[in-house]
Amino acid sequence: MLMNRHAPAPVEAIPDEIRADVETLWRYHDMHHQLRPCDVGIGLGSHDLGVAVIATRLFHEGLFPWIVFTGANAPTTIERFPRGEAVHYSEYAIEQGVPAESILVEPRATNTAENLEHSRQLLGERRISVQSVLIMSRPYQQRRAYATCKLIWPEVDVVCASNPLDLDDYVRSIGDPRRVVNMLVGDTQRIEVYAERGFAIPQEMPDELQAAFGRLVAAGYTTRPI
């Protein structure tokens, strides 16, 4: 039988010896918010096009009349989104039928606080009244996005969402399980560190979560922690 030379190489899976700990972190970052209509949707820039995917879908479902895509570049995104995260997200959304006039592009933010601060400023400049926001992010950024928004934009009601993939499907979409685990570990550490530094409100961190985090650090997943 002839081999398909163009078939993609299989994506590695999460190693069995760390799977339970990775799943513990994965579940923690999902805020499990019930989706409801909001005044604006905000898509946080990252390496994950899934943010634009879910933003586009929820716009078409009528959950918000405006989308702000926010994000410049980072070392992890410059190759995939050379014109900037927000720009590429907006291009995807327009290709999928979102009217260009319903999209605001914020191309300067380089971290979550700036994503939200600059988005708030942009919406104010456009005189768009905002009492509720639906923040869309990578799955493991939900809790940090929520905690950051509640500190710097406390008057708005916050709902968090991500492209609804389970852990294995998400790893396949990214194509690199080690990268996903490193990012999960890094975002878990940031929940505590950013609250201590005054960048976000504190979040409960159960003992089970801290133990899983410690074991993953000990296993060498240390490229993303501060």
C-alpha positions in Angstrom: 0.0 0.0 0.0 1.3 3.4 -0.9 2.1 5.8 1.9 0.6 9.3 1.9 3.7 11.5 2.0 1.6 14.5 2.8 -0.2 13.1 5.8 0.5 15.2 8.9 2.6 13.6 11.6 0.5 12.4 14.6 0.4 14.8 17.5 1.9 13.5 20.8 -0.5 13.0 23.7 -0.2 14.3 27.2 2.0 11.7 29.0 0.1 9.3 31.2 2.2 10.0 34.2 1.2 13.7 34.3 -2.3 13.5 32.8 -4.2 13.7 36.1 -2.2 16.7 37.2 -2.7 18.5 33.9 -6.4 17.8 34.0 -6.5 19.3 37.5 -5.0 22.6 36.2 -7.2 22.5 33.0 -10.4 22.2 35.1 -9.4 25.0 37.5 -8.9 27.6 34.8 -12.4 27.0 33.2 -14.7 29.4 35.0 -17.8 27.4 33.8 -19.7 30.6 33.2 -23.2 30.4 31.7 -23.1 32.4 28.5 -25.5 35.3 28.2 -25.9 38.4 26.1 -23.4 41.1 26.9 -22.8 44.7 25.7 -19.5 43.7 24.0 -17.2 40.7 23.4 -13.5 41.1 23.9 -11.1 38.6 22.3 -7.8 38.5 24.0 -4.8 38.1 21.7 -2.6 35.0 21.9 -1.1 32.2 19.8 -4.5 30.5 19.7 -6.8 31.3 16.8 -9.6 29.6 18.7 -10.2 32.9 20.4 -11.3 34.4 17.1 -13.3 31.2 16.3 -15.4 31.5 19.5 -15.8 35.2 19.2 -17.1 34.8 15.6 -19.5 32.1 16.6 -20.9 34.0 19.6 -21.3 37.1 17.6 -23.4 35.2 15.0 -25.4 33.8 17.9 -26.3 37.3 18.9 -24.5 37.4 22.3 -22.9 40.8 21.6 -23.2 43.5 19.0 -19.5 44.6 19.1 -16.2 42.7 19.2 -13.0 44.1 20.4 -9.9 42.1 19.3 -6.9 43.2 21.4 -3.3 42.2 21.2 0.0 43.2 19.6 2.7 40.4 19.4 4.8 38.3 21.7 7.7 35.9 21.1 5.1 33.1 21.0 2.9 34.7 18.4 5.1 36.8 16.1 5.6 33.9 13.6 2.0 32.9 13.4 0.5 36.4 13.5 3.2 38.7 12.1 0.8 41.7 11.6 -0.4 41.4 15.2 -2.8 39.1 17.1 -5.8 41.5 17.0 -5.3 42.2 13.3 -5.3 38.5 12.3 -8.2 37.8 14.6 -10.2 40.6 12.9 -9.3 39.3 9.5 -10.5 35.8 10.4 -13.8 37.2 11.8 -14.5 39.3 8.7 -13.8 36.2 6.5 -16.4 34.4 8.5 -19.0 37.0 7.9 -18.7 39.4 10.9 -19.3 43.0 9.6 -16.1 45.0 9.7 -18.1 47.9 11.3 -18.9 45.6 14.3 -15.2 45.0 15.0 -12.8 47.3 16.9 -9.1 46.5 16.7 -6.8 47.3 19.6 -3.2 46.5 18.4 -1.0 47.7 21.3 -1.6 45.4 24.3 1.1 43.0 25.3 -0.5 41.6 28.5 -3.9 40.9 29.9 -4.1 44.1 31.9 -3.3 46.1 28.9 -5.8 44.1 26.8 -8.6 45.2 29.1 -7.3 48.7 29.8 -6.9 49.5 26.2 -10.2 47.9 25.2 -12.0 50.0 27.9 -10.3 53.1 26.6 -11.2 52.3 22.9 -14.8 51.6 23.8 -15.0 54.9 25.7 -13.6 56.8 22.8 -16.3 55.3 20.6 -18.9 56.2 23.2 -20.1 52.6 23.5 -21.8 52.1 26.8 -20.5 49.0 28.6 -22.1 47.3 31.6 -21.2 43.7 30.7 -18.4 42.1 28.8 -17.9 38.6 27.5 -14.2 37.9 27.5 -12.9 35.2 25.2 -9.5 33.7 25.7 -7.5 30.5 25.6 -9.1 27.9 27.9 -6.4 28.2 30.5 -6.5 32.0 30.5 -10.1 32.3 31.6 -9.5 32.6 35.4 -6.7 35.1 35.0 -8.7 37.2 32.6 -11.6 37.2 35.1 -9.4 38.2 38.0 -7.7 40.9 36.1 -10.9 42.4 34.8 -12.5 42.4 38.2 -9.7 44.5 39.5 -9.2 47.1 36.7 -12.8 47.3 35.5 -14.8 46.4 38.6 -18.1 48.0 37.5 -18.8 45.6 34.6 -20.4 42.2 34.8 -17.9 39.7 33.5 -18.5 36.4 31.6 -15.7 34.3 30.4 -15.6 31.8 27.4 -13.3 29.8 25.3 -13.5 27.7 22.2 -15.2 24.6 23.7 -12.6 21.9 23.2 -11.6 19.2 25.7 -8.0 18.9 26.8 -7.0 16.3 24.1 -8.7 18.2 21.3 -7.0 21.4 22.4 -3.6 19.8 22.5 -4.3 18.5 18.9 -5.3 22.0 17.8 -2.0 23.5 19.1 0.1 20.5 18.1 2.5 20.6 21.0 1.5 19.0 24.3 4.6 20.2 26.1 3.9 23.8 25.2 0.3 23.4 26.4 1.4 22.0 29.8 4.1 24.7 30.2 1.4 27.4 29.5 -1.0 25.8 32.0 1.7 25.8 34.7 2.7 29.4 33.9 -0.9 30.7 34.1 -1.5 28.8 37.3 1.4 30.5 38.9 0.3 33.9 37.7 -3.1 33.6 39.5 -1.2 33.8 42.8 1.7 36.0 41.8 -0.4 38.7 40.0 -2.8 38.9 42.9 0.2 39.5 45.3 1.5 42.2 43.0 -1.8 44.0 42.7 -2.5 43.1 39.1 -5.6 41.0 39.8 -8.0 40.0 42.5 -7.1 36.9 44.6 -8.6 33.6 43.6 -9.0 30.5 45.7 -6.3 27.9 45.0 -7.2 24.5 46.4 -4.6 22.2 47.9 -5.2 19.7 45.1 -4.4 22.3 42.6 -1.2 23.5 44.4 0.0 19.9 44.7 -0.6 19.2 41.0 1.2 22.4 40.1 4.2 21.4 42.3 4.5 18.0 40.7 4.4 19.5 37.2 7.2 22.0 38.1 9.2 19.1 39.6 8.7 17.2 36.3 10.4 20.0 34.4 7.5 22.1 33.0 9.1 25.3 33.9 9.5 27.4 30.7 6.5 29.7 31.4 6.5 30.5 35.2 7.7 34.0 36.1 
